[in-house]
Amino acid sequence: MTIESPNRTEINGETRVIAIIGDPIALVKSPIYYNRMLAAVGTNAVLVPWHASSETFDTVMRGLLNTRNVDGVVVTFPYKQRAVAFATTLEPMAELLGAVNVLRRDADGCWTGAMFDGHGLVEAARQRGIVTRSTRVQLIGAGGAGSAIAYALASEGAASIAIADTDAGRRDALVAGVKARYPDCSVKPGHSALRDISLLINATQVGLQDTDGLPMPIDGMTDRTAVIDIVPGRDTELLRRAAALGCLTVSGSAMVEGQTGIVLRFLNKIEAFEAPADGNAAARQPSQGEFTHE
């Protein structure tokens, strides 16, 4: 959902606060999308960036969760696993992955953790005409975001997913988990030949710095491969190289935008969002003319 000219609600003493916590935090685009949507529906709430170092993260989190007008905490890199410890209960996907990207204050004062990165990416892809059903995927990264993406793609009916990660144990655990849960999806560790891949996804932080280069070689990739890079707020080397080949590209900011409505509904800040009853915002049939890979 893109909102061009929001009518902003003035911040006052009754404004409810949602924090987004990470390190670094300056590059995050979430405040743009969340605050536009909150303003559009007239909700007196605001999303504020919160910068915490690794040494101060636990202290900052305790402070946020004990602040009475804080209703939610959105969690970004590198704290999605660490934030699990602050949840009273976990939604099924967060429990499965051992990671959260949002915490919600409930009416009883307890905190529920959830993970929506995967379906946020699928929704961003859908909005840009990329069909994930029956597609062949190369996923780079098996951390919190990569794991959520792998499960979401498998649940959407991806034909195959090859998963690469520098941590072989983490990679193999994700491969085994997705295989067990979605046996109809062909899942394997490592790399597939890019000429056979419909969708390439970078779910690592490679690209966050100008000197990072590529997360993997892209020799043999053609313009029939769509490329998504979840690194926020940057035109990464991967996206630039893919665009030069004529590929359809999607940035990390698009993933944030894709899950904005999902997260705000979870936080009870909007009453409705255009999604099926199962909470999967990406599940719908593609319309004619959408970008597909056969």
C-alpha positions as a Python dict, from the first residue, in 0.01 Angstrom:
ca = {
    (1, 'M'): (0, 0, 0),
    (2, 'T'): (145, 338, -103),
    (3, 'I'): (-9, 657, 34),
    (4, 'E'): (86, 970, -158),
    (5, 'S'): (-54, 1260, 48),
    (6, 'P'): (-131, 1159, 407),
    (7, 'N'): (-318, 1389, 645),
    (8, 'R'): (-104, 1357, 953),
    (9, 'T'): (-248, 1343, 1303),
    (10, 'E'): (-71, 1581, 1539),
    (11, 'I'): (137, 1417, 1812),
    (12, 'N'): (-4, 1495, 2156),
    (13, 'G'): (-8, 1355, 2508),
    (14, 'E'): (-237, 1069, 2405),
    (15, 'T'): (-21, 954, 2113),
    (16, 'R'): (71, 586, 2136),
    (17, 'V'): (429, 494, 2050),
    (18, 'I'): (572, 210, 1845),
    (19, 'A'): (952, 183, 1845),
    (20, 'I'): (1169, 23, 1578),
    (21, 'I'): (1496, -95, 1728),
    (22, 'G'): (1815, -188, 1546),
    (23, 'D'): (2183, -118, 1486),
    (24, 'P'): (2238, 69, 1259),
    (25, 'I'): (1903, 244, 1247),
    (26, 'A'): (1957, 548, 1022),
    (27, 'L'): (1890, 354, 700),
    (28, 'V'): (1551, 207, 798),
    (29, 'K'): (1254, 315, 587),
    (30, 'S'): (987, 177, 821),
    (31, 'P'): (895, 515, 977),
    (32, 'I'): (798, 646, 633),
    (33, 'Y'): (556, 364, 550),
    (34, 'Y'): (417, 303, 899),
    (35, 'N'): (354, 669, 978),
    (36, 'R'): (190, 731, 640),
    (37, 'M'): (-50, 443, 697),
    (38, 'L'): (-122, 542, 1057),
    (39, 'A'): (-198, 897, 945),
    (40, 'A'): (-415, 779, 657),
    (41, 'V'): (-647, 587, 890),
    (42, 'G'): (-640, 857, 1160),
    (43, 'T'): (-475, 647, 1430),
    (44, 'N'): (-309, 854, 1702),
    (45, 'A'): (16, 659, 1701),
    (46, 'V'): (368, 706, 1568),
    (47, 'L'): (660, 478, 1477),
    (48, 'V'): (992, 611, 1609),
    (49, 'P'): (1345, 482, 1527),
    (50, 'W'): (1535, 359, 1834),
    (51, 'H'): (1911, 302, 1812),
    (52, 'A'): (2055, 49, 2058),
    (53, 'S'): (2406, -94, 2058),
    (54, 'S'): (2472, -461, 2129),
    (55, 'E'): (2590, -368, 2479),
    (56, 'T'): (2280, -164, 2564),
    (57, 'F'): (2013, -364, 2379),
    (58, 'D'): (1877, -552, 2682),
    (59, 'T'): (1859, -234, 2891),
    (60, 'V'): (1687, -41, 2613),
    (61, 'M'): (1435, -320, 2556),
    (62, 'R'): (1345, -338, 2924),
    (63, 'G'): (1293, 38, 2921),
    (64, 'L'): (1067, 27, 2615),
    (65, 'L'): (857, -260, 2744),
    (66, 'N'): (809, -80, 3076),
    (67, 'T'): (707, 249, 2914),
    (68, 'R'): (329, 270, 2950),
    (69, 'N'): (254, 446, 2620),
    (70, 'V'): (466, 206, 2411),
    (71, 'D'): (229, -43, 2244),
    (72, 'G'): (474, -223, 2019),
    (73, 'V'): (837, -275, 1924),
    (74, 'V'): (938, -352, 1566),
    (75, 'V'): (1271, -535, 1560),
    (76, 'T'): (1526, -512, 1283),
    (77, 'F'): (1887, -622, 1224),
    (78, 'P'): (2066, -760, 1423),
    (79, 'Y'): (1825, -824, 1711),
    (80, 'K'): (1551, -1051, 1578),
    (81, 'Q'): (1679, -1355, 1768),
    (82, 'R'): (1773, -1166, 2086),
    (83, 'A'): (1432, -1004, 2108),
    (84, 'V'): (1264, -1344, 2153),
    (85, 'A'): (1371, -1340, 2517),
    (86, 'F'): (1143, -1040, 2581),
    (87, 'A'): (825, -1207, 2454),
    (88, 'T'): (579, -1359, 2701),
    (89, 'T'): (429, -1571, 2422),
    (90, 'L'): (522, -1632, 2059),
    (91, 'E'): (311, -1666, 1747),
    (92, 'P'): (369, -2000, 1567),
    (93, 'M'): (612, -1869, 1302),
    (94, 'A'): (819, -1681, 1559),
    (95, 'E'): (834, -1991, 1777),
    (96, 'L'): (934, -2205, 1481),
    (97, 'L'): (1213, -1968, 1375),
    (98, 'G'): (1332, -1853, 1715),
    (99, 'A'): (1311, -1492, 1593),
    (100, 'V'): (1067, -1202, 1604),
    (101, 'N'): (1032, -882, 1407),
    (102, 'V'): (754, -732, 1619),
    (103, 'L'): (641, -742, 1981),
    (104, 'R'): (287, -636, 2085),
    (105, 'R'): (170, -519, 2426),
    (106, 'D'): (-150, -710, 2506),
    (107, 'A'): (-437, -593, 2725),
    (108, 'D'): (-300, -788, 3023),
    (109, 'G'): (42, -621, 2992),
    (110, 'C'): (210, -928, 2844),
    (111, 'W'): (405, -917, 2519),
    (112, 'T'): (339, -1133, 2214),
    (113, 'G'): (613, -1180, 1954),
    (114, 'A'): (556, -1247, 1584),
    (115, 'M'): (757, -1279, 1263),
    (116, 'F'): (622, -1133, 938),
    (117, 'D'): (937, -1086, 729),
    (118, 'G'): (855, -1377, 501),
    (119, 'H'): (505, -1275, 406),
    (120, 'G'): (616, -913, 384),
    (121, 'L'): (859, -1014, 112),
    (122, 'V'): (600, -1224, -69),
    (123, 'E'): (354, -933, -58),
    (124, 'A'): (621, -695, -195),
    (125, 'A'): (690, -940, -477),
    (126, 'R'): (318, -975, -553),
    (127, 'Q'): (270, -598, -568),
    (128, 'R'): (545, -581, -831),
    (129, 'G'): (406, -861, -1043),
    (130, 'I'): (635, -1145, -933),
    (131, 'V'): (448, -1474, -900),
    (132, 'T'): (597, -1694, -626),
    (133, 'R'): (384, -2003, -685),
    (134, 'S'): (568, -2273, -882),
    (135, 'T'): (880, -2057, -901),
    (136, 'R'): (1242, -2171, -863),
    (137, 'V'): (1426, -1976, -593),
    (138, 'Q'): (1786, -1919, -491),
    (139, 'L'): (1791, -1785, -135),
    (140, 'I'): (2110, -1643, 18),
    (141, 'G'): (2098, -1634, 397),
    (142, 'A'): (1945, -1867, 656),
    (143, 'G'): (1921, -1626, 949),
    (144, 'G'): (1599, -1491, 1099),
    (145, 'A'): (1480, -1307, 789),
    (146, 'G'): (1605, -1574, 548),
    (147, 'S'): (1431, -1847, 744),
    (148, 'A'): (1102, -1657, 748),
    (149, 'I'): (1131, -1601, 374),
    (150, 'A'): (1202, -1969, 304),
    (151, 'Y'): (895, -2085, 497),
    (152, 'A'): (674, -1819, 339),
    (153, 'L'): (783, -1910, -14),
    (154, 'A'): (729, -2279, 52),
    (155, 'S'): (383, -2206, 193),
    (156, 'E'): (305, -2009, -124),
    (157, 'G'): (382, -2312, -339),
    (158, 'A'): (735, -2240, -463),
    (159, 'A'): (855, -2531, -676),
    (160, 'S'): (1210, -2534, -538),
    (161, 'I'): (1435, -2340, -301),
    (162, 'A'): (1815, -2364, -291),
    (163, 'I'): (1949, -2216, 34),
    (164, 'A'): (2306, -2086, 71),
    (165, 'D'): (2464, -1962, 394),
    (166, 'T'): (2819, -1932, 526),
    (167, 'D'): (2701, -2115, 840),
    (168, 'A'): (2650, -2472, 714),
    (169, 'G'): (2478, -2586, 1033),
    (170, 'R'): (2223, -2306, 1020),
    (171, 'R'): (2169, -2366, 648),
    (172, 'D'): (2115, -2740, 686),
    (173, 'A'): (1877, -2691, 978),
    (174, 'L'): (1662, -2459, 769),
    (175, 'V'): (1666, -2698, 473),
    (176, 'A'): (1552, -2984, 696),
    (177, 'G'): (1282, -2774, 862),
    (178, 'V'): (1128, -2649, 538),
    (179, 'K'): (1141, -2999, 386),
    (180, 'A'): (960, -3147, 683),
    (181, 'R'): (689, -2884, 684),
    (182, 'Y'): (641, -2852, 308),
    (183, 'P'): (732, -3185, 144),
    (184, 'D'): (595, -3075, -196),
    (185, 'C'): (863, -2806, -221),
    (186, 'S'): (1206, -2926, -336),
    (187, 'V'): (1457, -2778, -90),
    (188, 'K'): (1835, -2825, -104),
    (189, 'P'): (2147, -2666, 44),
    (190, 'G'): (2389, -2462, -164),
    (191, 'H'): (2355, -2302, -505),
    (192, 'S'): (2162, -2376, -821),
    (193, 'A'): (2272, -2271, -1168),
    (194, 'L'): (2132, -1921, -1210),
    (195, 'R'): (2014, -1993, -1563),
    (196, 'D'): (1757, -2224, -1400),
    (197, 'I'): (1647, -1978, -1130),
    (198, 'S'): (1334, -1762, -1151),
    (199, 'L'): (1391, -1564, -831),
    (200, 'L'): (1714, -1470, -650),
    (201, 'I'): (1685, -1332, -296),
    (202, 'N'): (1962, -1185, -82),
    (203, 'A'): (1853, -1220, 283),
    (204, 'T'): (2192, -1125, 428),
    (205, 'Q'): (2345, -790, 520),
    (206, 'V'): (2596, -812, 234),
    (207, 'G'): (2544, -485, 52),
    (208, 'L'): (2491, -271, 361),
    (209, 'Q'): (2833, -112, 298),
    (210, 'D'): (2954, 25, -35),
    (211, 'T'): (3257, -204, -24),
    (212, 'D'): (3061, -527, 32),
    (213, 'G'): (3026, -631, -331),
    (214, 'L'): (2799, -922, -423),
    (215, 'P'): (2655, -1181, -180),
    (216, 'M'): (2728, -1450, -442),
    (217, 'P'): (2856, -1465, -802),
    (218, 'I'): (2582, -1400, -1056),
    (219, 'D'): (2756, -1545, -1362),
    (220, 'G'): (2499, -1697, -1596),
    (221, 'M'): (2203, -1498, -1464),
    (222, 'T'): (1966, -1372, -1734),
    (223, 'D'): (1691, -1113, -1746),
    (224, 'R'): (1438, -1388, -1672),
    (225, 'T'): (1550, -1391, -1308),
    (226, 'A'): (1384, -1146, -1069),
    (227, 'V'): (1611, -1022, -789),
    (228, 'I'): (1511, -914, -439),
    (229, 'D'): (1763, -769, -191),
    (230, 'I'): (1638, -715, 164),
    (231, 'V'): (1920, -474, 259),
    (232, 'P'): (1725, -162, 363),
    (233, 'G'): (1755, 182, 214),
    (234, 'R'): (2027, 109, -43),
    (235, 'D'): (2072, 47, -413),
    (236, 'T'): (2310, -244, -358),
    (237, 'E'): (2570, -381, -596),
    (238, 'L'): (2349, -685, -651),
    (239, 'L'): (2051, -472, -751),
    (240, 'R'): (2263, -253, -978),
    (241, 'R'): (2419, -550, -1155),
    (242, 'A'): (2082, -723, -1191),
    (243, 'A'): (1917, -410, -1331),
    (244, 'A'): (2199, -377, -1585),
    (245, 'L'): (2113, -729, -1705),
    (246, 'G'): (1750, -626, -1750),
    (247, 'C'): (1620, -813, -1444),
    (248, 'L'): (1319, -701, -1247),
    (249, 'T'): (1457, -584, -910),
    (250, 'V'): (1296, -527, -570),
    (251, 'S'): (1467, -349, -279),
    (252, 'G'): (1456, -409, 94),
    (253, 'S'): (1236, -104, 138),
    (254, 'A'): (969, -281, -66),
    (255, 'M'): (968, -570, 183),
    (256, 'V'): (914, -324, 467),
    (257, 'E'): (631, -159, 277),
    (258, 'G'): (482, -500, 198),
    (259, 'Q'): (446, -597, 562),
    (260, 'T'): (343, -257, 700),
    (261, 'G'): (-30, -331, 696),
    (262, 'I'): (23, -681, 830),
    (263, 'V'): (223, -555, 1129),
    (264, 'L'): (-9, -264, 1208),
    (265, 'R'): (-306, -499, 1206),
    (266, 'F'): (-120, -730, 1444),
    (267, 'L'): (-55, -427, 1668),
    (268, 'N'): (-426, -339, 1656),
    (269, 'K'): (-350, -1, 1500),
    (270, 'I'): (-560, -52, 1190),
    (271, 'E'): (-892, -233, 1178),
    (272, 'A'): (-864, -390, 837),
    (273, 'F'): (-605, -492, 583),
    (274, 'E'): (-656, -645, 241),
    (275, 'A'): (-547, -997, 328),
    (276, 'P'): (-707, -1342, 353),
    (277, 'A'): (-841, -1465, 685),
    (278, 'D'): (-531, -1678, 747),
    (279, 'G'): (-316, -1364, 774),
    (280, 'N'): (-118, -1437, 457),
    (281, 'A'): (-126, -1106, 275),
    (282, 'A'): (44, -1251, -29),
    (283, 'A'): (-205, -1524, -113),
    (284, 'R'): (-408, -1434, -419),
    (285, 'Q'): (-420, -1541, -779),
    (286, 'P'): (-203, -1333, -1017),
    (287, 'S'): (-385, -1120, -1270),
    (288, 'Q'): (-316, -1117, -1641),
    (289, 'G'): (-3, -932, -1744),
    (290, 'E'): (189, -997, -1423),
    (291, 'F'): (558, -1077, -1442),
    (292, 'T'): (592, -1455, -1434),
    (293, 'H'): (873, -1707, -1468),
    (294, 'E'): (812, -2038, -1638),
}
